């Protein structure tokens, strides 16, 4: 064989070896990606099941509280405390429970086909305390029941919705989630974020728990109250809350003020459980709306939200 032929054969062998090495490297990379994908899927499924477990733990805590603690609910009870981090293989579970009955219920402004004057006045006062326009309360009425709103506000809102992309109309029903406020005329993102921690979207008949309401909501109970007054009312609850609505109304700050009793209570039926799970590099946070009634609690709604602690960089 000539020397030139030896050279061609060597080059051919080198090309074959290089091609084989490239193919092997691609196969190894693909296998690594496949293994990682399977691991991520496994962690995601595990995180979901653990989050559901946190939800069930919240249900058990609330049911036990109803059996043991009587007819009042307050921030000193076990369900309202900071719960320990539950260790899991490869991660952990954190659970917190919030009383949605301690927030102002936006749907309470329209009841029985009419504007509820007491709830409407509370909402206007809450908006003012948050340095928002009290007239935004009419935008909520115009969204839930347009016929009950003043014509000028209703028409202005409907024109605003028609000029948006895409255009839409008022819902003509109760809010199903607080996030619907973003759709209302006059509610920009700043106003929504300011109001969000203080409001809920529950059935219109759901009552406000005075024992878990924050100072802003407490200050909205009567005309002339400032945020400082709301803080004093919150402090007056002590560690065990008020035993009755009369306990709040008997406070010196309120004795000379007109406070409507309509829609007020010292117990709760609506809660939100937050279950956050970390497994490996996977993070998952599940919010569960729970209704407690007749000695038991049940899940009414679920949604996945961004975790407090984001996933690790990959």
ABEGO torsion letter per residue (X at the ends): XBAAAAAAAAAAAAAAAAAAAAAAAAAAAAAAAAAAAAAAAAAAAAAAAAAAAAAAAAAAAAAAAAAAAEABBBAABAAABBBBBBBBBGEBBBBBBBBAAABBBAAAABBGGBBBAAAAAAAAAAAAAAGBBAAAAAAAAAAABAAABBAAAAAAAAAAAAABOBBBBBAGBBBABAAAAAABBGBBAAAAAAAAAABBBBBAABBBBAAABBAAAAAAABBGBBAAAAAAAAAAAEAAEBABAAAAAABAAAAABBBBABGBBABBABBBBBBBBBBEABBBBBBBBBBBBGGBBBBABBBBBBBABBBBBX
